[in-house]
């Protein structure tokens, strides 16, 4: 008797399911419960945004766009970065529109990593980081932060974890799920060790608009970081456009 062929790849088969999503689905079935399980604001998408979306459909704007996304949107994103952080990117060659930051993460990691690479991922963190690294064939090296240090990544943690095979580090601030963020001085301290270890940076800053204790500093704006940082941001958190 022939052995039944396994349809799913071993890599995918071994990935753990998302605990957050399992909890979210459970809460959806419960009455009078406020869910804090999924990262989204407590307000719906503002009406002017919804109205613009509805109007675009009524105008028949339903065709394929450039693979890079609408030029009008890429120009607007560059304008936002310039006005907010004094950072400018070429809309033609340096800005890509994706279906949310999760797709941006997936595309970035597929483009950068392969078997034999190591990628630093601190925890607690968004549940998709390590699995997305694993799907590329690379190894996710976990750095555990702790309550005593305020769940903050420290330069010495990077120093200890990075070796000759380490290609990149994933940063996320303000952090999902802890809410922790970093001052400019703290980010500069991280940047120094990242430069010394010659690491690439995938910086997920989708919660940047929800930084209330101090001004948010994009990682790519730090000295020597722009050329080694993939900056990720989106509309799901600050604009409730999930």
N, C-alpha and C positions, 0 to 999 in steps of 0.2 A: 504493500500500500504506500502510495506516494505521500511524502510529508507535505502538509499544507503550506503553501508559500506565504511568507509574511508580507503583507501589503504595505504596512507603514514602516518607514525607515527607523532604524534603531535609535538614532539621535532624537527624532520627534517622539518616539514611543517612550523614551526615558525621561522626557521633560515633565516636571510636576505641573499639575493644573493650577490656575490662579486661585489662591485662597480668597482674595478680595472679591473676585467675580462670583465665587460660590456663595459668599456671605451676602453680596448685593442681591443675587437672585432670590435668596431666602427672605431678605427684608422686603422685597417687592410684594411678597405674598402676605405681609403682615400689616394690619391696620394700626393707625395712630403711632407709627414709628418713624422717627426722623433718621434717615440713612446718612451716615458719615463715612461710608465705605468707598465711594467712588469720587475721584477728584473733579468736582464741578461746583460752580458758585450756587448760591441760594436764590438766584433770580434767573428769569428766562431771557433768551436773546432779546436785546432791546428792539422796540418796534421799528425804528428807522432801518435797522439791519434786515429785519424780516420783510419789511415793505420793499426794500431794494431787491431782495431775493425773489419775491413774488413778481415784481415788475419785470425783472430780467427774463423770467419764464414767459410772461405775457408777451414780451418782445421777441420771443423765439430764440433766446440765447441758450441753445441746448446742444451745440455742436462741440466737437473735439477742440481743445485748445492746444497750444504748444506743449510739448513734454515738460517744458520748464514752468508752465503755468502762464496765466494772462500777464502780458507785459505791463498793463495798467496796475496790476496788483504788485508786481515786482518793483515797479517804480515807487509805489506808495510805501512798500516795506523799507526800501532804501531811504526814503524821505523820513520815515519814522525813526530809523536808526540814527540818521544824521541829526535830526532835531532833538532827539532824546539823549543820545550818548556820544554825539560828535563822531560817529563811525560811519564810513561810507563803503558800500559794496557795488560792484558792477552788476546791474540787473541782467545783463546778457550772459555773463560767465560765472557769477558768484552767488546768485540767488536762485533757489529751486523751490517750487511750490509742491507740497505733498499732501496726502490726505491725513493730516494730523501729524504730530511729532512722532508718534509710534512708527509710522511708515518712514519718516525721515531717519529715525534711528536704524531701522532695518536696512534701508538702502545704504546708509553710511557704513554700517558694519560689514555688509556684504562687499562693499567696494574696497574696504581697508584691510580686513582680516582674513587669515587663512590658517590652515592646520600648522601648529607649531608656534603660533603667536600667543602671547599672554596679554590679557586686558584686565586692568584693576577696576574692581567694582566695590564701592563701600556699601555697607548695610547698616541700618534699615534703608531700603531704597525701593523705587518702583519695580514691581515684580517682573517686568519684561527685560530688564537690562541683561542679567546673566543668561537667560535662555536665548536671547538674540545673539549673544556672543557665541554660545554653544552651537547654534545653528550654522555658523560660519565655519565650524571646525576648530576654532580657537578655544583657548582655555580661559574661563573667567576666574581670576584670582580674587577671592573675597577678602575685603578688609572690614573687620567688625568694629564699628564705633560703639561707644558705650555712654550710658546715662551720666556717669561721673564727669565726662568731658563734654557734656551737652550734645552728644551724638555728632560731634564735629570731626571731620577728617583733619588729621595733623600731618605736617611735613615729615615727621619721623616715621609715620605709618607708611607713607609712600616710599621713603628711603629703605625701610625694612622689607617691603613686599616686592619692589621692582628689581628685576635682574636683566641679564642681556637679552632674554627672549620677550621682555615686556615691551609692547609696542604702543600702548595707549592707556588712558584712564578715562572713565566715565564720571563726569561731575553733574550734580543736580542740586540747584539751589535757587530759591527756597526749596527745601527738600520735601519730596513726597515719600514717606508719610509724616515725617517728624515736624515739618515746618521750619526747620533750622536753616538759617542763611549765614552769610559771611560778610564781614566788613572788608573794605578795600585792602586794609593792612593784612588781614588774614589770607585773602586771595593772593596778595603779592608774595607772602611766605610760601604758599603752595606753588606758585608759579616758579619760584627760584629752584625748588627741587625738581619740578617737572622739566625745566630747561636743562638742568644738570644731568638728569636721567634721559634726556632726549626723547621725551614722550609726546605722542599726539594727544589731543584733548577732545572728547566729545562732550560738549557742555549743553545740557538740557536746562534751559532757563524759562520754561513755559509758565512758571508761576511768578515771573519777575514783576508783573503788575500788582501782585499781592504782597509786596514787601513793604512793611509798615514801620519797622523799628529804625531803619536807616536807608539811605539811598542805595538802590541796586546798582552793582558794578558788573557789567558784562565781562566775562573772562577774556574775550578776544581783545578788549581794550587795554589790557595790561601789557607792559613792555615785553616785546618778543613773543607774544602769544598769538597774534593775529594769523601768522603764517602756519601755525601748528594747531589751530582750533577750528573745529566744526561747530558753529553756533546754531542751536535749535530753539525755535520759539513758535508760538501758534496763537490761535484765537479762542481755544476752548475754555481757558481759565479766565483771563482778564475780560473777555467779551461774551462769555457764556455761549459760545458757538460750538457746542459739542456735537 
